Structure formats: C-alpha cells, structure tokens
Amino acid sequence: MRILISQNAPAKMTAYEPLREKHGADIEFRPFFQIEPLTSREFREQRINLPDYTAIVFSSRHAIDAYFALCEELRFKVPETMKYFCTTELVANYLQKHIVYRKRKIFFGDGTPQSVVALIGPKHKGEKFLITKNEGNSAHVITSLFDDAGLDYSVAVMVKSVTQDMHDLDLHSFDIVVLYNPADVKSLFGNFPDFKQEAVKFISYGRSVVKTMEEAGLEIAVKAPSPEAPSAAKAIELYLESLK
C-alpha cells in the first residue's frame, strides 16, 4: 500500500508508525506547493499604503515574515504603536521574531475570525486595520464580520502559493493521496493537466480543500478532520480498516 501525503515530513513520525507496522504502508511526503512572499512589485499592484494602517491582522507565520520583509524593502519603519491581532497564540508568539513582544499591543484569538473581532471590541474600533491573507484564499468570513462591526479595514495579499515541479512522480503508483489545501489541487492539475483519478483514492484534510477537489472531479474516500478521524493519519487508518 503506497501513500502520498502532500506535506513535508513531520519531525515526529509517531502518528504514522501504526500504518507501517499494522498495514505495511509505504508513506511518502511531498509538498505540492511552496509558500512564498509577494515581491514589492506584486504588493504595490494592490495599491496598499502601509503607513495608513494602525493595526494588522495575521492568521499565519508566513504572512508575518512577508509583512516585515515588505516593510524593510519598502523602507517603512513599523511604528511601536502598531497593534497586532492574531488568530491564535502560536501566530502571536511568532511576532517575537520581528518585534519586542508587548501584551498591550498584541492580541490573539482562539483560531476563529469571530474571536479576532471580539478582541477588537469597542476599545480598538477606531483603528484602521490591514487584514493579511494568502493569494487564492477567501477573506469573506472575517471581512463580513468586520463589516457588521463597522470597522475600517483593507485586505492585502502577503504570500502566494507556488506550484512545485512533480513531473518525476507517477501518481498512479500510489494507492492513496492525501490533499490539504486548494493549492494542492491546483498543483496536481498544473503538473498533470490530463490527470484521471482511476484507482487512486483521495483523502481530504481540512474544509477548504473539499470544494476545490469536488469541483475538479476528484472523488473523496475520506473527509477529515472528523470526530472519528481527527488527524490525517487516523483518516488513512480508517480507510485501510474499511478494506478488510
């Protein structure tokens, strides 16, 4: 049983060991795309003037790195008064790579757009917000909440997904392929425009990729996460167990 997972190999393989030991699975990790920051030229096309904003919303570490790299390239010195609203504590802690961490100006939610808007509340309503996002990802959920709250904001793409060359792979040599991101699907068909699923079984991990896979005509054997399959490894295990 050969399995292809569209991610970098994790530092710890503990979750995947049962698949190898119990099912004899041969697991290969291969990212289908790379996250890269926008160039200053690409960023300028959005007509975003960084000094106009007094607060910024981050949902990923990639966006943080891209933002500060752009600030340096565009010679914009980020003021100490800038306020940072992050979707999670993990993302907020990553800011320490670029700035002195001060609780009075860094706020983090529980991973939901609703929690970010709740953090803003009446206290920070007067700020002008820059919402950062990945190219191709929708910001509709958070922008609709900002609209409802009457907040002043703009949306800026900070990073892009770059398709990786996978022509050395024979996808039909794998029994199972696990996809995580709409960019995985874009990369798959970018590399193999005439790809037909045939006997390959696909597992999706994450809500965002499901619609893209279905629109591309890919049949999904298992959708995760779910109560029964909280991880990709568990989703694979469930599928393998169903074959018995």
Accessible surface in RSA format (square Angstrom, percent):
REM  Atomic radii and reference values for relative SASA: ProtOr
REM  Chains: A
REM  Algorithm: Lee & Richards
REM  Probe-radius: 1.40
REM  Slices: 20
REM RES _ NUM      All-atoms   Total-Side   Main-Chain    Non-polar    All polar
REM                ABS   REL    ABS   REL    ABS   REL    ABS   REL    ABS   REL
RES MET A   1    83.85  43.4  41.19  27.3  42.67 101.6  43.45  36.9  40.40  53.5
RES ARG A   2    79.73  33.5  79.73  40.6   0.00   0.0  39.54  54.0  40.18  24.4
RES ILE A   3     0.00   0.0   0.00   0.0   0.00   0.0   0.00   0.0   0.00   0.0
RES LEU A   4     0.00   0.0   0.00   0.0   0.00   0.0   0.00   0.0   0.00   0.0
RES ILE A   5     0.53   0.3   0.53   0.4   0.00   0.0   0.53   0.4   0.00   0.0
RES SER A   6     2.38   2.0   0.00   0.0   2.38   5.5   0.00   0.0   2.38   3.3
RES GLN A   7    69.20  38.7  67.17  49.1   2.02   4.8  10.53  22.4  58.66  44.5
RES ASN A   8   110.97  76.5  97.19  93.9  13.79  33.2  29.17  70.2  81.80  79.1
RES ALA A   9    65.13  59.9  40.89  63.1  24.24  55.1  40.89  57.6  24.24  64.2
RES PRO A  10    51.96  37.9  34.06  31.0  17.91  65.1  44.72  36.9   7.24  45.0
RES ALA A  11   113.22 104.1  63.54  98.0  49.68 113.0  76.21 107.3  37.00  98.0
RES LYS A  12   168.04  82.0 153.65  94.3  14.39  34.3 100.05  90.1  67.99  72.4
RES MET A  13    43.54  22.6  37.55  24.8   6.00  14.3  35.63  30.3   7.91  10.5
RES THR A  14   102.30  72.8  95.61  96.9   6.69  15.9  76.51 102.8  25.79  39.0
RES ALA A  15    60.08  55.2  40.06  61.8  20.02  45.5  51.37  72.3   8.71  23.1
RES TYR A  16    21.41  10.0  21.41  12.2   0.00   0.0   6.96   5.2  14.46  17.8
RES GLU A  17    60.11  34.5  60.11  45.5   0.00   0.0  29.49  57.0  30.62  25.0
RES PRO A  18    58.38  42.5  55.67  50.7   2.72   9.9  58.35  48.2   0.04   0.2
RES LEU A  19     1.80   1.0   1.80   1.3   0.00   0.0   1.80   1.3   0.00   0.0
RES ARG A  20    86.21  36.2  75.64  38.6  10.57  25.2  29.26  40.0  56.96  34.5
RES GLU A  21   140.54  80.7 102.42  77.5  38.12  90.8  47.90  92.6  92.64  75.6
RES LYS A  22   121.93  59.5  88.79  54.5  33.14  78.9  62.16  55.9  59.77  63.7
RES HIS A  23    37.09  20.3  10.77   7.5  26.32  67.3  12.08  12.4  25.01  29.1
RES GLY A  24    54.94  67.8   0.00   N/A  54.94  67.8  32.41  88.9  22.54  50.5
RES ALA A  25     7.15   6.6   0.00   0.0   7.15  16.3   0.06   0.1   7.10  18.8
RES ASP A  26    79.76  55.9  74.27  73.9   5.49  13.0  28.46  67.0  51.30  51.2
RES ILE A  27    13.04   7.4   0.00   0.0  13.04  31.4   0.00   0.0  13.04  35.4
RES GLU A  28    57.17  32.8  53.94  40.8   3.23   7.7  27.29  52.8  29.88  24.4
RES PHE A  29    33.96  17.0  11.16   6.9  22.80  59.3  11.16   6.8  22.80  65.3
RES ARG A  30    53.11  22.3  53.10  27.1   0.01   0.0  20.13  27.5  32.98  20.0
RES PRO A  31    36.18  26.4  34.57  31.5   1.61   5.8  34.85  28.8   1.33   8.3
RES PHE A  32     0.57   0.3   0.00   0.0   0.57   1.5   0.00   0.0   0.57   1.6
RES PHE A  33    30.20  15.1  22.22  13.8   7.98  20.8  22.22  13.5   7.98  22.8
RES GLN A  34    86.93  48.6  85.34  62.4   1.59   3.8  17.09  36.4  69.84  53.0
RES ILE A  35    38.62  22.0  23.03  17.2  15.59  37.6  23.03  16.6  15.59  42.3
RES GLU A  36    66.35  38.1  66.28  50.1   0.07   0.2  16.38  31.7  49.97  40.8
RES PRO A  37    71.65  52.2  65.97  60.1   5.68  20.6  65.97  54.5   5.68  35.3
RES LEU A  38    16.39   9.1  10.72   7.7   5.67  14.3  10.72   7.5   5.67  15.3
RES THR A  39    69.19  49.2  63.77  64.7   5.42  12.9  66.88  89.8   2.31   3.5
RES SER A  40    12.69  10.7  12.69  16.9   0.00   0.0   0.02   0.0  12.67  17.8
RES ARG A  41   184.54  77.5 183.33  93.5   1.20   2.9  59.92  81.9 124.62  75.5
RES GLU A  42    57.31  32.9  53.97  40.8   3.34   7.9  26.51  51.3  30.80  25.1
RES PHE A  43     1.02   0.5   1.02   0.6   0.00   0.0   1.02   0.6   0.00   0.0
RES ARG A  44   138.87  58.3 126.70  64.6  12.18  29.0  58.09  79.4  80.78  49.0
RES GLU A  45   132.23  75.9 102.00  77.2  30.23  72.0  47.94  92.7  84.30  68.8
RES GLN A  46    55.78  31.2  30.81  22.5  24.97  59.5  34.03  72.4  21.75  16.5
RES ARG A  47   221.11  92.8 185.68  94.7  35.42  84.3  70.83  96.8 150.28  91.1
RES ILE A  48    27.06  15.4  12.14   9.0  14.92  36.0  13.45   9.7  13.61  36.9
RES ASN A  49    79.52  54.8  73.87  71.4   5.65  13.6  26.97  64.9  52.56  50.8
RES LEU A  50     7.07   3.9   3.88   2.8   3.19   8.0   3.88   2.7   3.19   8.6
RES PRO A  51    80.70  58.8  54.66  49.8  26.04  94.7  55.82  46.1  24.89 154.7
RES ASP A  52    66.80  46.8  50.91  50.7  15.88  37.6  11.47  27.0  55.33  55.2
RES TYR A  53    16.32   7.6  12.39   7.0   3.94  10.2   2.45   1.8  13.87  17.1
RES THR A  54    63.52  45.2  60.16  61.0   3.36   8.0  63.22  84.9   0.30   0.5
RES ALA A  55     0.00   0.0   0.00   0.0   0.00   0.0   0.00   0.0   0.00   0.0
RES ILE A  56     1.47   0.8   1.47   1.1   0.00   0.0   1.47   1.1   0.00   0.0
RES VAL A  57     3.19   2.1   3.14   2.8   0.06   0.1   3.14   2.7   0.06   0.2
RES PHE A  58     0.00   0.0   0.00   0.0   0.00   0.0   0.00   0.0   0.00   0.0
RES SER A  59    62.62  52.9  44.58  59.5  18.05  41.6  24.37  51.9  38.25  53.6
RES SER A  60    36.65  31.0  33.71  45.0   2.95   6.8  31.71  67.5   4.94   6.9
RES ARG A  61   117.10  49.2 113.83  58.0   3.27   7.8  13.44  18.4 103.66  62.8
RES HIS A  62    98.19  53.7  94.89  66.0   3.30   8.4  57.89  59.7  40.30  46.9
RES ALA A  63     2.43   2.2   2.43   3.7   0.00   0.0   2.43   3.4   0.00   0.0
RES ILE A  64     0.00   0.0   0.00   0.0   0.00   0.0   0.00   0.0   0.00   0.0
RES ASP A  65    43.83  30.7  40.99  40.8   2.84   6.7  23.36  55.0  20.48  20.4
RES ALA A  66     1.66   1.5   0.23   0.4   1.43   3.3   1.11   1.6   0.55   1.5
RES TYR A  67     2.44   1.1   2.44   1.4   0.00   0.0   0.71   0.5   1.73   2.1
RES PHE A  68    24.64  12.3  19.23  11.9   5.41  14.1  19.63  11.9   5.00  14.3
RES ALA A  69    51.60  47.4  41.11  63.4  10.48  23.8  47.76  67.3   3.84  10.2
RES LEU A  70     2.52   1.4   2.27   1.6   0.25   0.6   2.52   1.8   0.00   0.0
RES CYS A  71     3.90   2.9   3.81   4.3   0.08   0.2   3.81   9.7   0.08   0.1
RES GLU A  72   142.03  81.5 124.44  94.1  17.59  41.9  50.05  96.8  91.97  75.1
RES GLU A  73   104.88  60.2  79.19  59.9  25.69  61.2  40.03  77.4  64.85  52.9
RES LEU A  74    47.03  26.2  22.52  16.1  24.51  61.6  26.08  18.3  20.95  56.4
RES ARG A  75   225.32  94.6 189.11  96.4  36.21  86.2  70.91  96.9 154.42  93.6
RES PHE A  76    32.79  16.4  23.38  14.5   9.41  24.5  27.46  16.6   5.33  15.3
RES LYS A  77   185.64  90.6 165.42 101.5  20.22  48.1 122.11 109.9  63.53  67.7
RES VAL A  78    28.69  18.9  12.60  11.4  16.09  38.8  12.60  10.9  16.09  43.6
RES PRO A  79    55.87  40.7  45.10  41.1  10.78  39.2  54.35  44.9   1.52   9.5
RES GLU A  80   120.56  69.2 112.85  85.4   7.71  18.4  43.94  85.0  76.62  62.6
RES THR A  81   109.72  78.0  96.27  97.6  13.45  32.1  83.89 112.7  25.83  39.0
RES MET A  82     2.75   1.4   1.80   1.2   0.95   2.3   2.75   2.3   0.00   0.0
RES LYS A  83    46.12  22.5  46.12  28.3   0.00   0.0  25.64  23.1  20.48  21.8
RES TYR A  84     1.37   0.6   1.37   0.8   0.00   0.0   0.00   0.0   1.37   1.7
RES PHE A  85     0.00   0.0   0.00   0.0   0.00   0.0   0.00   0.0   0.00   0.0
RES CYS A  86     0.00   0.0   0.00   0.0   0.00   0.0   0.00   0.0   0.00   0.0
RES THR A  87    17.11  12.2  17.11  17.3   0.00   0.0  14.13  19.0   2.98   4.5
RES THR A  88    44.20  31.4  43.99  44.6   0.21   0.5  42.05  56.5   2.15   3.3
RES GLU A  89    92.45  53.1  89.48  67.7   2.97   7.1  17.44  33.7  75.00  61.2
RES LEU A  90   117.35  65.4 111.09  79.5   6.26  15.7 113.15  79.5   4.20  11.3
RES VAL A  91    11.11   7.3  11.11  10.1   0.00   0.0  11.11   9.7   0.00   0.0
RES ALA A  92     0.00   0.0   0.00   0.0   0.00   0.0   0.00   0.0   0.00   0.0
RES ASN A  93    61.08  42.1  56.41  54.5   4.67  11.2  15.43  37.1  45.65  44.1
RES TYR A  94    52.90  24.7  45.24  25.7   7.66  19.9  41.12  30.9  11.77  14.5
RES LEU A  95     0.00   0.0   0.00   0.0   0.00   0.0   0.00   0.0   0.00   0.0
RES GLN A  96   106.67  59.6  84.56  61.8  22.11  52.6  21.71  46.2  84.97  64.4
RES LYS A  97   132.25  64.5  93.16  57.2  39.09  93.1  72.55  65.3  59.69  63.6
RES HIS A  98    64.04  35.0  29.48  20.5  34.56  88.4  24.70  25.5  39.34  45.8
RES ILE A  99    31.96  18.2  17.72  13.2  14.24  34.3  27.92  20.1   4.04  11.0
RES VAL A 100   103.58  68.2  95.28  86.3   8.30  20.0 100.40  87.2   3.18   8.6
RES TYR A 101    59.41  27.7  35.61  20.3  23.80  61.9  30.13  22.6  29.28  36.1
RES ARG A 102    79.64  33.4  75.33  38.4   4.31  10.3  21.46  29.3  58.18  35.3
RES LYS A 103   174.84  85.3 162.13  99.5  12.71  30.3 105.19  94.7  69.65  74.2
RES ARG A 104   163.05  68.5 137.47  70.1  25.58  60.9  77.87 106.4  85.18  51.6
RES LYS A 105    10.62   5.2  10.62   6.5   0.00   0.0   3.68   3.3   6.95   7.4
RES ILE A 106     8.28   4.7   0.00   0.0   8.28  20.0   0.00   0.0   8.28  22.5
RES PHE A 107    36.99  18.5  32.83  20.3   4.16  10.8  36.99  22.4   0.00   0.0
RES PHE A 108    79.63  39.8  67.91  42.1  11.72  30.5  67.91  41.2  11.72  33.5
RES GLY A 109    13.72  16.9   0.00   N/A  13.72  16.9   7.52  20.6   6.20  13.9
RES ASP A 110   111.95  78.4  76.62  76.3  35.33  83.5  47.01 110.6  64.94  64.8
RES GLY A 111    39.54  48.8   0.00   N/A  39.54  48.8  12.03  33.0  27.51  61.6
RES THR A 112    56.95  40.5  56.41  57.2   0.54   1.3  53.40  71.7   3.55   5.4
RES PRO A 113    38.32  27.9  38.18  34.8   0.14   0.5  38.32  31.6   0.00   0.0
RES GLN A 114    99.03  55.4  93.07  68.0   5.96  14.2  49.69 105.8  49.34  37.4
RES SER A 115    18.78  15.9  12.03  16.1   6.74  15.5  17.59  37.5   1.19   1.7
RES VAL A 116     0.00   0.0   0.00   0.0   0.00   0.0   0.00   0.0   0.00   0.0
RES VAL A 117    25.31  16.7  23.33  21.1   1.98   4.8  23.33  20.3   1.98   5.4
RES ALA A 118    79.61  73.2  48.69  75.1  30.92  70.3  60.13  84.7  19.48  51.6
RES LEU A 119    60.97  34.0  43.03  30.8  17.93  45.1  48.19  33.8  12.77  34.4
RES ILE A 120     1.66   0.9   0.79   0.6   0.87   2.1   0.79   0.6   0.87   2.4
RES GLY A 121    26.75  33.0   0.00   N/A  26.75  33.0  24.28  66.6   2.47   5.5
RES PRO A 122   128.42  93.6 109.52  99.8  18.90  68.7 111.76  92.3  16.66 103.5
RES LYS A 123   174.84  85.3 140.10  86.0  34.74  82.7  97.69  87.9  77.16  82.2
RES HIS A 124     7.14   3.9   6.17   4.3   0.97   2.5   3.93   4.0   3.21   3.7
RES LYS A 125   103.90  50.7  97.05  59.5   6.85  16.3  47.54  42.8  56.36  60.0
RES GLY A 126    84.34 104.0   0.00   N/A  84.34 104.0  45.45 124.7  38.89  87.1
RES GLU A 127    32.02  18.4  29.76  22.5   2.27   5.4   2.53   4.9  29.50  24.1
RES LYS A 128    69.43  33.9  68.48  42.0   0.95   2.3  26.80  24.1  42.62  45.4
RES PHE A 129     0.00   0.0   0.00   0.0   0.00   0.0   0.00   0.0   0.00   0.0
RES LEU A 130     1.72   1.0   1.72   1.2   0.00   0.0   1.72   1.2   0.00   0.0
RES ILE A 131     4.46   2.5   4.46   3.3   0.00   0.0   4.46   3.2   0.00   0.0
RES THR A 132     5.09   3.6   0.05   0.1   5.04  12.0   0.00   0.0   5.09   7.7
RES LYS A 133    45.37  22.1  40.65  24.9   4.72  11.2  33.59  30.2  11.78  12.5
RES ASN A 134    23.17  16.0  18.84  18.2   4.33  10.4   7.65  18.4  15.53  15.0
RES GLU A 135    89.91  51.6  81.66  61.8   8.25  19.6  25.79  49.9  64.12  52.3
RES GLY A 136    76.59  94.5   0.00   N/A  76.59  94.5  40.07 110.0  36.52  81.8
RES ASN A 137    63.82  44.0  57.74  55.8   6.08  14.6  17.60  42.4  46.22  44.7
RES SER A 138    98.09  82.9  58.74  78.4  39.35  90.7  53.98 115.0  44.11  61.8
RES ALA A 139    16.67  15.3   6.83  10.5   9.84  22.4  12.46  17.6   4.21  11.2
RES HIS A 140   128.16  70.0 122.55  85.2   5.61  14.4  81.38  83.9  46.78  54.4
RES VAL A 141    84.37  55.5  82.18  74.4   2.19   5.3  83.71  72.7   0.66   1.8
RES ILE A 142    18.05  10.3  17.25  12.9   0.80   1.9  17.25  12.4   0.80   2.2
RES THR A 143    19.21  13.7  19.21  19.5   0.00   0.0   9.71  13.0   9.50  14.4
RES SER A 144    36.95  31.2  34.01  45.4   2.94   6.8  25.08  53.4  11.87  16.6
RES LEU A 145    41.36  23.0  39.91  28.5   1.46   3.7  39.93  28.0   1.43   3.8
RES PHE A 146     0.00   0.0   0.00   0.0   0.00   0.0   0.00   0.0   0.00   0.0
RES ASP A 147    87.63  61.4  66.77  66.5  20.86  49.3  27.12  63.8  60.50  60.3
RES ASP A 148   125.63  88.0  86.75  86.3  38.88  91.9  32.76  77.1  92.87  92.6
RES ALA A 149    33.90  31.2  18.56  28.6  15.34  34.9  31.41  44.2   2.49   6.6
RES GLY A 150    54.63  67.4   0.00   N/A  54.63  67.4  32.43  89.0  22.20  49.7
RES LEU A 151    14.74   8.2   2.21   1.6  12.53  31.5   2.81   2.0  11.93  32.1
RES ASP A 152    79.32  55.6  71.58  71.2   7.74  18.3  31.70  74.6  47.62  47.5
RES TYR A 153    54.44  25.4  34.51  19.6  19.93  51.9  18.56  14.0  35.87  44.2
RES SER A 154    29.32  24.8  23.76  31.7   5.57  12.8  11.14  23.7  18.18  25.5
RES VAL A 155    46.61  30.7  26.20  23.7  20.41  49.2  26.20  22.8  20.41  55.4
RES ALA A 156     0.11   0.1   0.00   0.0   0.11   0.3   0.11   0.2   0.00   0.0
RES VAL A 157    25.46  16.8  25.36  23.0   0.10   0.2  25.36  22.0   0.10   0.3
RES MET A 158     0.03   0.0   0.03   0.0   0.00   0.0   0.03   0.0   0.00   0.0
RES VAL A 159     4.54   3.0   4.54   4.1   0.00   0.0   4.54   3.9   0.00   0.0
RES LYS A 160    40.67  19.8  40.67  25.0   0.00   0.0  16.61  14.9  24.06  25.6
RES SER A 161    21.16  17.9  11.11  14.8  10.05  23.2   7.44  15.8  13.72  19.2
RES VAL A 162    48.10  31.7  45.18  40.9   2.92   7.0  48.10  41.8   0.00   0.0
RES THR A 163    56.37  40.1  36.50  37.0  19.87  47.4  28.15  37.8  28.22  42.7
RES GLN A 164    54.32  30.4  51.91  37.9   2.40   5.7   9.80  20.9  44.52  33.8
RES ASP A 165   105.54  73.9  84.06  83.7  21.47  50.8  42.33  99.6  63.21  63.0
RES MET A 166     0.00   0.0   0.00   0.0   0.00   0.0   0.00   0.0   0.00   0.0
RES HIS A 167   121.67  66.5  97.78  68.0  23.88  61.1  79.34  81.8  42.33  49.3
RES ASP A 168   113.22  79.3  69.67  69.3  43.55 103.0  52.21 122.9  61.00  60.8
RES LEU A 169    18.17  10.1  11.17   8.0   7.00  17.6  12.52   8.8   5.65  15.2
RES ASP A 170    85.98  60.2  76.88  76.5   9.11  21.5  35.59  83.8  50.39  50.3
RES LEU A 171     5.65   3.1   2.27   1.6   3.38   8.5   2.27   1.6   3.38   9.1
RES HIS A 172    81.74  44.7  55.26  38.4  26.48  67.7  38.98  40.2  42.76  49.8
RES SER A 173    43.45  36.7  23.90  31.9  19.55  45.0  31.75  67.6  11.70  16.4
RES PHE A 174     6.09   3.0   1.85   1.1   4.25  11.1   2.81   1.7   3.28   9.4
RES ASP A 175    60.94  42.7  56.79  56.5   4.14   9.8  10.44  24.6  50.50  50.4
RES ILE A 176     0.36   0.2   0.36   0.3   0.00   0.0   0.36   0.3   0.00   0.0
RES VAL A 177     0.29   0.2   0.29   0.3   0.00   0.0   0.29   0.3   0.00   0.0
RES VAL A 178     0.00   0.0   0.00   0.0   0.00   0.0   0.00   0.0   0.00   0.0
RES LEU A 179     0.00   0.0   0.00   0.0   0.00   0.0   0.00   0.0   0.00   0.0
RES TYR A 180    41.25  19.3  32.91  18.7   8.34  21.7  26.69  20.1  14.56  17.9
RES ASN A 181    39.08  27.0  39.08  37.8   0.00   0.0   2.95   7.1  36.14  34.9
RES PRO A 182    36.07  26.3  34.21  31.2   1.86   6.8  34.48  28.5   1.59   9.9
RES ALA A 183    11.70  10.8   6.89  10.6   4.82  11.0   9.79  13.8   1.91   5.1
RES ASP A 184     0.09   0.1   0.09   0.1   0.00   0.0   0.00   0.0   0.09   0.1
RES VAL A 185     5.14   3.4   5.07   4.6   0.07   0.2   5.07   4.4   0.07   0.2
RES LYS A 186   134.17  65.5 122.00  74.9  12.17  29.0  89.17  80.3  44.99  47.9
RES SER A 187     0.00   0.0   0.00   0.0   0.00   0.0   0.00   0.0   0.00   0.0
RES LEU A 188     0.00   0.0   0.00   0.0   0.00   0.0   0.00   0.0   0.00   0.0
RES PHE A 189    54.34  27.2  48.90  30.3   5.45  14.2  49.31  29.9   5.03  14.4
RES GLY A 190    53.48  66.0   0.00   N/A  53.48  66.0  29.22  80.2  24.27  54.4
RES ASN A 191     8.48   5.8   3.15   3.0   5.32  12.8   1.33   3.2   7.15   6.9
RES PHE A 192    41.48  20.8  38.14  23.6   3.33   8.7  41.48  25.1   0.00   0.0
RES PRO A 193   100.56  73.3  76.92  70.1  23.65  86.0  79.17  65.4  21.40 133.0
RES ASP A 194   120.16  84.2 107.39 106.9  12.76  30.2  35.32  83.1  84.84  84.6
RES PHE A 195    20.60  10.3   4.42   2.7  16.18  42.1  10.70   6.5   9.90  28.3
RES LYS A 196   132.05  64.4 128.56  78.9   3.50   8.3  98.05  88.3  34.00  36.2
RES GLN A 197    31.47  17.6  24.44  17.9   7.03  16.7  15.60  33.2  15.87  12.0
RES GLU A 198   134.68  77.3  90.85  68.7  43.83 104.3  49.08  94.9  85.59  69.9
RES ALA A 199    84.33  77.5  68.06 105.0  16.27  37.0  75.68 106.6   8.65  22.9
RES VAL A 200     3.21   2.1   2.17   2.0   1.03   2.5   2.69   2.3   0.52   1.4
RES LYS A 201    83.63  40.8  83.44  51.2   0.19   0.5  33.02  29.7  50.61  53.9
RES PHE A 202     0.15   0.1   0.06   0.0   0.09   0.2   0.06   0.0   0.09   0.2
RES ILE A 203     0.21   0.1   0.21   0.2   0.00   0.0   0.21   0.2   0.00   0.0
RES SER A 204     0.00   0.0   0.00   0.0   0.00   0.0   0.00   0.0   0.00   0.0
RES TYR A 205    58.29  27.2  56.81  32.3   1.48   3.9  33.35  25.1  24.94  30.7
RES GLY A 206    19.75  24.4   0.00   N/A  19.75  24.4  19.55  53.6   0.20   0.4
RES ARG A 207   225.71  94.8 208.50 106.3  17.21  41.0  81.61 111.5 144.10  87.3
RES SER A 208    71.95  60.8  51.69  69.0  20.26  46.7  50.71 108.0  21.24  29.8
RES VAL A 209     0.00   0.0   0.00   0.0   0.00   0.0   0.00   0.0   0.00   0.0
RES VAL A 210    27.02  17.8  27.02  24.5   0.00   0.0  27.02  23.5   0.00   0.0
RES LYS A 211   141.31  68.9 139.62  85.7   1.69   4.0  82.89  74.6  58.42  62.2
RES THR A 212    38.53  27.4  37.71  38.2   0.82   2.0  24.73  33.2  13.81  20.9
RES MET A 213     0.00   0.0   0.00   0.0   0.00   0.0   0.00   0.0   0.00   0.0
RES GLU A 214    90.18  51.8  71.44  54.0  18.75  44.6  31.21  60.4  58.97  48.1
RES GLU A 215   128.21  73.6  87.56  66.2  40.65  96.8  49.56  95.9  78.65  64.2
RES ALA A 216    40.98  37.7  10.35  16.0  30.63  69.7  23.11  32.5  17.87  47.3
RES GLY A 217    61.02  75.2   0.00   N/A  61.02  75.2  34.87  95.7  26.15  58.6
RES LEU A 218     8.63   4.8   4.00   2.9   4.63  11.6   4.51   3.2   4.12  11.1
RES GLU A 219   130.45  74.9 121.81  92.2   8.64  20.6  45.56  88.1  84.89  69.3
RES ILE A 220    26.74  15.2   2.20   1.6  24.54  59.2   2.20   1.6  24.54  66.6
RES ALA A 221    45.09  41.5   7.14  11.0  37.94  86.3  17.12  24.1  27.97  74.1
RES VAL A 222    28.04  18.5  23.56  21.3   4.48  10.8  28.04  24.4   0.00   0.0
RES LYS A 223   107.91  52.6  94.49  58.0  13.42  32.0  57.97  52.2  49.94  53.2
RES ALA A 224     5.05   4.6   0.00   0.0   5.05  11.5   0.94   1.3   4.11  10.9
RES PRO A 225    73.87  53.8  50.81  46.3  23.06  83.8  51.03  42.1  22.83 141.9
RES SER A 226    34.47  29.1  23.14  30.9  11.32  26.1  27.99  59.6   6.48   9.1
RES PRO A 227   130.82  95.3  93.38  85.1  37.44 136.1 106.91  88.3  23.91 148.6
RES GLU A 228   112.20  64.4  99.62  75.4  12.58  30.0  58.19 112.6  54.02  44.1
RES ALA A 229     0.45   0.4   0.45   0.7   0.00   0.0   0.45   0.6   0.00   0.0
RES PRO A 230    84.09  61.3  72.45  66.0  11.63  42.3  73.64  60.8  10.45  64.9
RES SER A 231    43.78  37.0  42.61  56.9   1.17   2.7  35.74  76.1   8.04  11.3
RES ALA A 232     7.03   6.5   3.76   5.8   3.27   7.4   3.76   5.3   3.27   8.7
RES ALA A 233     7.46   6.9   5.99   9.2   1.47   3.3   6.29   8.9   1.18   3.1
RES LYS A 234    80.56  39.3  78.62  48.2   1.95   4.6  40.34  36.3  40.22  42.8
RES ALA A 235     0.00   0.0   0.00   0.0   0.00   0.0   0.00   0.0   0.00   0.0
RES ILE A 236     0.00   0.0   0.00   0.0   0.00   0.0   0.00   0.0   0.00   0.0
RES GLU A 237    34.75  19.9  34.75  26.3   0.00   0.0   1.82   3.5  32.93  26.9
RES LEU A 238    65.31  36.4  60.27  43.1   5.04  12.7  60.51  42.5   4.80  12.9
RES TYR A 239    29.17  13.6  27.14  15.4   2.03   5.3  21.16  15.9   8.01   9.9
RES LEU A 240     7.80   4.3   4.69   3.4   3.11   7.8   4.74   3.3   3.06   8.2
RES GLU A 241    59.54  34.2  49.47  37.4  10.08  24.0  29.84  57.7  29.70  24.2
RES SER A 242    81.58  68.9  43.82  58.5  37.76  87.0  50.27 107.1  31.31  43.9
RES LEU A 243    97.74  54.4  63.22  45.2  34.52  86.8  66.75  46.9  30.99  83.4
RES LYS A 244   164.93  80.5  97.50  59.8  67.44 160.6 109.81  98.8  55.12  58.7
END  Absolute sums over single chains surface
CHAIN  1 A    13192.9      10404.7       2788.2       7175.8       6017.0
END  Absolute sums over all chains
TOTAL         13192.9      10404.7       2788.2       7175.8       6017.0
